Protein backbone atom coordinates (compact mmCIF):
# COMPACT_ATOMS: atom_id res chain seq x y z
CA UNK A 1 0.00 0.00 0.00
CA UNK A 2 1.39 3.38 -0.96
CA UNK A 3 2.03 5.82 1.88
CA UNK A 4 0.97 9.48 1.44
CA UNK A 5 3.40 12.03 2.84
CA UNK A 6 2.43 15.64 3.55
CA UNK A 7 5.98 17.00 3.31
CA UNK A 8 8.69 15.75 0.96
CA UNK A 9 12.12 16.95 0.01
CA UNK A 10 10.67 18.14 -3.30
CA UNK A 11 7.85 20.61 -2.42
CA UNK A 12 4.58 20.22 -4.25
CA UNK A 13 2.27 23.07 -5.29
CA UNK A 14 0.09 22.61 -2.18
CA UNK A 15 3.10 22.65 0.13
CA UNK A 16 4.44 25.81 -1.51
CA UNK A 17 1.05 27.53 -1.15
CA UNK A 18 0.85 26.63 2.54
CA UNK A 19 4.41 27.79 3.22
CA UNK A 20 3.83 31.02 1.29
CA UNK A 21 0.66 31.90 3.23
CA UNK A 22 2.36 31.08 6.54
CA UNK A 23 5.34 33.27 5.71
CA UNK A 24 3.05 36.20 4.78
CA UNK A 25 1.14 35.94 8.06
CA UNK A 26 4.40 35.70 10.00
CA UNK A 27 5.82 38.77 8.24
CA UNK A 28 2.61 40.73 8.87
CA UNK A 29 2.66 39.75 12.55
CA UNK A 30 6.27 40.87 12.95
CA UNK A 31 5.62 44.21 11.22
CA UNK A 32 2.62 45.02 13.41
CA UNK A 33 4.23 43.76 16.61
CA UNK A 34 7.57 45.54 16.35
CA UNK A 35 6.68 48.67 14.34
CA UNK A 36 3.20 49.79 15.41
CA UNK A 37 2.21 47.91 18.56
CA UNK A 38 3.73 48.44 21.97
CA UNK A 39 4.00 45.17 23.91
CA UNK A 40 5.57 46.72 26.99
CA UNK A 41 2.83 46.57 29.65
CA UNK A 42 5.04 47.89 32.47
CA UNK A 43 4.03 51.46 31.64
CA UNK A 44 0.36 52.47 31.61
CA UNK A 45 1.01 54.96 28.83
CA UNK A 46 3.90 56.18 26.75
CA UNK A 47 4.26 59.87 26.11
CA UNK A 48 4.91 60.47 22.44
CA UNK A 49 7.94 62.48 21.42
CA UNK A 50 5.64 64.42 19.09
CA UNK A 51 2.87 66.40 20.75
CA UNK A 52 0.34 67.55 18.15
CA UNK A 53 -0.69 71.16 18.39
CA UNK A 54 -3.35 73.11 16.54
CA UNK A 55 -2.48 76.56 15.30
CA UNK A 56 -5.37 78.55 13.79
CA UNK A 57 -4.63 79.69 10.27
CA UNK A 58 -5.47 83.05 8.75
CA UNK A 59 -7.74 81.51 6.14
CA UNK A 60 -9.71 79.58 8.77
CA UNK A 61 -10.26 82.74 10.82
CA UNK A 62 -11.53 84.57 7.74
CA UNK A 63 -13.97 81.76 7.01
CA UNK A 64 -15.28 81.82 10.58
CA UNK A 65 -15.67 85.60 10.60
CA UNK A 66 -17.45 85.59 7.24
CA UNK A 67 -19.84 82.94 8.48
CA UNK A 68 -20.63 84.85 11.66
CA UNK A 69 -21.15 88.11 9.76
CA UNK A 70 -23.61 86.28 7.52
CA UNK A 71 -25.53 84.98 10.53
CA UNK A 72 -25.68 88.31 12.37
CA UNK A 73 -26.67 90.24 9.25
CA UNK A 74 -30.08 88.58 9.16
CA UNK A 75 -32.88 90.99 10.04
CA UNK A 76 -36.26 90.04 11.34
CA UNK A 77 -38.90 92.43 12.63
CA UNK A 78 -40.00 89.88 15.23
CA UNK A 79 -36.49 89.33 16.55
CA UNK A 80 -35.32 90.80 19.84
CA UNK A 81 -31.91 91.50 21.29
CA UNK A 82 -30.41 88.99 23.71
CA UNK A 83 -27.49 91.08 24.93
CA UNK A 84 -28.47 90.82 28.58
CA UNK A 85 -28.59 87.02 28.29
CA UNK A 86 -25.16 86.96 26.62
CA UNK A 87 -23.65 88.92 29.53
CA UNK A 88 -25.22 86.49 32.01
CA UNK A 89 -24.06 83.44 30.05
CA UNK A 90 -20.50 84.77 29.83
CA UNK A 91 -20.35 85.34 33.59
CA UNK A 92 -21.70 81.85 34.28
CA UNK A 93 -19.05 80.19 32.11
CA UNK A 94 -16.29 82.30 33.65
CA UNK A 95 -17.46 81.18 37.09
CA UNK A 96 -17.17 77.52 36.04
CA UNK A 97 -13.71 78.12 34.53
CA UNK A 98 -12.46 79.70 37.75
CA UNK A 99 -13.99 76.89 39.81
CA UNK A 100 -12.34 74.25 37.61
CA UNK A 101 -8.98 75.94 38.18
CA UNK A 102 -9.68 76.09 41.93
CA UNK A 103 -9.40 79.87 41.76
CA UNK A 104 -5.68 79.72 40.91
CA UNK A 105 -4.20 81.91 38.14
CA UNK A 106 -1.50 81.07 35.63
CA UNK A 107 0.26 77.71 35.40
CA UNK A 108 -0.96 76.55 38.81
CA UNK A 109 -4.57 76.90 37.70
CA UNK A 110 -3.81 75.16 34.39
CA UNK A 111 -2.34 72.20 36.24
CA UNK A 112 -5.37 71.88 38.54
CA UNK A 113 -7.73 71.96 35.55
CA UNK A 114 -5.60 69.40 33.69
CA UNK A 115 -5.62 66.99 36.65
CA UNK A 116 -9.40 67.27 37.06
CA UNK A 117 -10.05 66.67 33.36
CA UNK A 118 -7.66 63.69 33.42
CA UNK A 119 -9.43 62.22 36.43
CA UNK A 120 -12.82 62.60 34.75
CA UNK A 121 -11.58 61.12 31.46
CA UNK A 122 -10.24 58.00 33.17
CA UNK A 123 -13.42 57.63 35.20
CA UNK A 124 -15.57 57.31 32.06
CA UNK A 125 -13.12 55.53 29.73
CA UNK A 126 -13.85 51.93 28.61
CA UNK A 127 -11.16 50.12 30.62
CA UNK A 128 -11.14 47.06 28.36
CA UNK A 129 -10.59 49.12 25.23
CA UNK A 130 -8.43 52.10 26.25
CA UNK A 131 -5.39 52.24 28.51
CA UNK A 132 -4.86 55.02 31.05
CA UNK A 133 -5.54 58.42 29.45
CA UNK A 134 -2.83 61.00 30.02
CA UNK A 135 -4.01 64.59 29.54
CA UNK A 136 -1.10 66.81 28.54
CA UNK A 137 -2.87 70.15 28.22
CA UNK A 138 -6.33 71.68 28.39
CA UNK A 139 -7.43 75.04 26.97
CA UNK A 140 -10.88 75.97 28.25
CA UNK A 141 -11.14 79.07 26.10
CA UNK A 142 -12.18 82.54 27.16
CA UNK A 143 -15.36 83.23 25.23
CA UNK A 144 -18.98 82.14 25.60
CA UNK A 145 -21.85 81.20 23.27
CA UNK A 146 -23.53 84.28 21.87
CA UNK A 147 -27.30 84.28 21.39
CA UNK A 148 -29.09 86.50 18.89
CA UNK A 149 -32.43 86.94 17.13
CA UNK A 150 -34.73 85.77 19.90
CA UNK A 151 -38.11 84.83 18.40
CA UNK A 152 -41.23 83.97 20.36
CA UNK A 153 -43.30 81.36 18.59
CA UNK A 154 -46.87 81.24 19.86
CA UNK A 155 -49.70 78.84 19.05
CA UNK A 156 -47.54 76.38 17.14
CA UNK A 157 -50.29 73.79 17.61
CA UNK A 158 -53.46 73.43 19.60
CA UNK A 159 -52.74 73.00 23.29
CA UNK A 160 -49.00 73.75 23.01
CA UNK A 161 -47.04 76.34 24.96
CA UNK A 162 -45.15 79.24 23.39
CA UNK A 163 -41.49 78.61 22.59
CA UNK A 164 -38.48 80.89 22.23
CA UNK A 165 -35.83 80.26 19.59
CA UNK A 166 -32.35 81.76 19.40
CA UNK A 167 -29.49 81.70 16.94
CA UNK A 168 -26.31 80.68 18.77
CA UNK A 169 -22.69 81.16 17.70
CA UNK A 170 -19.77 80.01 19.80
CA UNK A 171 -16.35 81.11 18.54
CA UNK A 172 -13.44 80.21 20.76
CA UNK A 173 -10.26 78.15 21.01
CA UNK A 174 -11.09 75.14 23.17
CA UNK A 175 -8.67 72.23 22.92
CA UNK A 176 -7.40 69.16 24.72
CA UNK A 177 -4.23 67.14 24.09
CA UNK A 178 -4.10 63.53 25.29
CA UNK A 179 -2.18 60.30 24.82
CA UNK A 180 -3.34 56.76 25.48
CA UNK A 181 -3.17 53.27 23.98
CA UNK A 182 -5.78 51.14 22.26
CA UNK A 183 -5.74 47.69 23.86
CA UNK A 184 -5.82 44.47 21.85
CA UNK A 185 -6.98 41.54 23.98
CA UNK A 186 -7.01 38.90 21.26
CA UNK A 187 -5.86 36.13 21.13
CA UNK A 188 -5.14 36.73 24.83
CA UNK A 189 -5.42 39.60 27.31
CA UNK A 190 -2.96 42.48 26.87
CA UNK A 191 -1.74 40.95 23.60
CA UNK A 192 -0.63 44.35 22.26
CA UNK A 193 -1.36 48.05 22.49
CA UNK A 194 -1.43 50.80 19.88
CA UNK A 195 -0.15 54.16 21.25
CA UNK A 196 -2.22 57.16 20.18
CA UNK A 197 -1.53 60.87 20.69
CA UNK A 198 -4.42 63.17 19.90
CA UNK A 199 -5.30 66.85 20.01
CA UNK A 200 -8.88 68.02 19.51
CA UNK A 201 -9.61 71.73 18.96
CA UNK A 202 -13.00 73.43 18.60
CA UNK A 203 -13.14 76.77 16.79
CA UNK A 204 -16.83 77.24 15.91
CA UNK A 205 -20.15 75.82 17.03
CA UNK A 206 -23.24 77.34 15.44
CA UNK A 207 -26.78 76.17 16.03
CA UNK A 208 -30.33 77.18 16.73
CA UNK A 209 -31.57 76.82 20.31
CA UNK A 210 -35.14 76.32 21.48
CA UNK A 211 -36.21 77.35 24.99
CA UNK A 212 -39.53 75.96 26.20
CA UNK A 213 -40.98 77.67 29.31
CA UNK A 214 -42.59 75.51 32.01
CA UNK A 215 -46.17 74.41 31.57
CA UNK A 216 -48.13 75.57 34.65
CA UNK A 217 -50.46 72.57 34.35
CA UNK A 218 -47.69 69.98 34.15
CA UNK A 219 -47.31 67.71 37.22
CA UNK A 220 -43.55 68.41 37.16
CA UNK A 221 -42.92 71.79 35.47
CA UNK A 222 -39.45 72.26 33.94
CA UNK A 223 -37.64 74.65 31.64
CA UNK A 224 -36.53 72.70 28.55
CA UNK A 225 -33.54 73.68 26.44
CA UNK A 226 -33.17 71.89 23.09
CA UNK A 227 -30.01 72.11 20.99
CA UNK A 228 -30.26 72.10 18.05
CA UNK A 229 -33.87 73.13 17.64
CA UNK A 230 -36.06 70.48 16.00
CA UNK A 231 -35.93 70.35 12.18
CA UNK A 232 -32.63 72.23 12.09
CA UNK A 233 -28.95 71.36 11.76
CA UNK A 234 -25.79 72.74 13.35
CA UNK A 235 -22.27 73.67 12.27
CA UNK A 236 -19.31 72.13 14.04
CA UNK A 237 -15.75 73.11 13.10
CA UNK A 238 -13.28 70.76 14.77
CA UNK A 239 -9.61 70.20 14.04
CA UNK A 240 -7.81 67.04 15.07
CA UNK A 241 -4.13 66.16 14.90
CA UNK A 242 -3.17 62.58 15.65
CA UNK A 243 -0.16 60.31 15.86
CA UNK A 244 -0.56 56.52 15.95
CA UNK A 245 2.06 53.83 16.40
CA UNK A 246 5.06 52.92 18.53
CA UNK A 247 8.11 52.91 16.25
CA UNK A 248 6.52 53.52 12.86
CA UNK A 249 4.00 56.35 13.25
CA UNK A 250 0.93 57.31 11.26
CA UNK A 251 0.20 61.04 11.36
CA UNK A 252 -3.22 62.73 11.02
CA UNK A 253 -5.24 59.71 9.95
CA UNK A 254 -8.37 61.00 8.10
CA UNK A 255 -10.59 58.14 9.28
CA UNK A 256 -9.78 58.94 12.90
CA UNK A 257 -10.84 62.56 12.37
CA UNK A 258 -14.10 61.43 10.75
CA UNK A 259 -14.78 59.03 13.64
CA UNK A 260 -14.22 61.73 16.29
CA UNK A 261 -16.43 64.29 14.51
CA UNK A 262 -19.16 61.68 13.99
CA UNK A 263 -19.14 60.68 17.66
CA UNK A 264 -19.29 64.31 18.84
CA UNK A 265 -22.22 65.06 16.53
CA UNK A 266 -24.00 61.90 17.70
CA UNK A 267 -23.61 62.87 21.37
CA UNK A 268 -24.93 66.39 20.69
CA UNK A 269 -28.01 65.01 18.94
CA UNK A 270 -28.67 62.37 21.60
CA UNK A 271 -27.88 64.51 24.67
CA UNK A 272 -28.92 67.91 23.31
CA UNK A 273 -32.01 68.30 25.51
CA UNK A 274 -31.71 69.60 29.06
CA UNK A 275 -34.48 70.07 31.59
CA UNK A 276 -34.07 72.58 34.41
CA UNK A 277 -35.95 71.53 37.54
CA UNK A 278 -37.83 74.34 39.25
CA UNK A 279 -37.19 74.39 43.03
CA UNK A 280 -40.22 73.42 45.07
CA UNK A 281 -42.22 72.22 42.06
CA UNK A 282 -40.43 69.02 41.12
CA UNK A 283 -37.49 66.83 42.05
CA UNK A 284 -34.68 65.52 39.87
CA UNK A 285 -35.84 61.92 40.30
CA UNK A 286 -39.39 62.80 39.18
CA UNK A 287 -38.13 64.59 36.08
CA UNK A 288 -35.81 61.68 35.23
CA UNK A 289 -38.80 59.34 35.42
CA UNK A 290 -40.77 61.66 33.10
CA UNK A 291 -37.89 61.66 30.59
CA UNK A 292 -37.71 57.87 30.70
CA UNK A 293 -41.44 57.59 29.99
CA UNK A 294 -41.17 60.07 27.11
CA UNK A 295 -38.40 58.01 25.52
CA UNK A 296 -40.44 54.83 25.87
CA UNK A 297 -43.43 56.49 24.20
CA UNK A 298 -41.17 57.73 21.43
CA UNK A 299 -39.85 54.21 20.78
CA UNK A 300 -43.39 52.80 20.74
CA UNK A 301 -44.44 55.48 18.25
CA UNK A 302 -41.53 54.60 15.94
CA UNK A 303 -42.53 50.94 16.05
HELIX and SHEET records of a PDB file:
HELIX    1   1 UNK A   13  UNK A   31  1                                  19    
HELIX    2   2 UNK A   32  UNK A   36  3                                   5    
HELIX    3   3 UNK A   58  UNK A   72  1                                  15    
HELIX    4   4 UNK A   83  UNK A  100  1                                  18    
HELIX    5   5 UNK A  106  UNK A  124  1                                  19    
HELIX    6   6 UNK A  254  UNK A  271  1                                  18    
HELIX    7   7 UNK A  284  UNK A  302  1                                  19    
SHEET    1   A 4 UNK A  37  UNK A  38  0                                        
SHEET    2   A 4 UNK A 192  UNK A 212 -1                                        
SHEET    3   A 4 UNK A 163  UNK A 184 -1                                        
SHEET    4   A 4 UNK A 134  UNK A 139 -1                                        
SHEET    1   B 4 UNK A  37  UNK A  38  0                                        
SHEET    2   B 4 UNK A 192  UNK A 212 -1                                        
SHEET    3   B 4 UNK A 222  UNK A 227 -1                                        
SHEET    4   B 4 UNK A 273  UNK A 277 -1                                        
SHEET    1   C 4 UNK A  37  UNK A  38  0                                        
SHEET    2   C 4 UNK A 192  UNK A 212 -1                                        
SHEET    3   C 4 UNK A 235  UNK A 244 -1                                        
SHEET    4   C 4 UNK A 250  UNK A 251 -1                                        
SHEET    1   D 4 UNK A  37  UNK A  38  0                                        
SHEET    2   D 4 UNK A 192  UNK A 212 -1                                        
SHEET    3   D 4 UNK A 163  UNK A 184 -1                                        
SHEET    4   D 4 UNK A 146  UNK A 153 -1                                        
END                                                                             
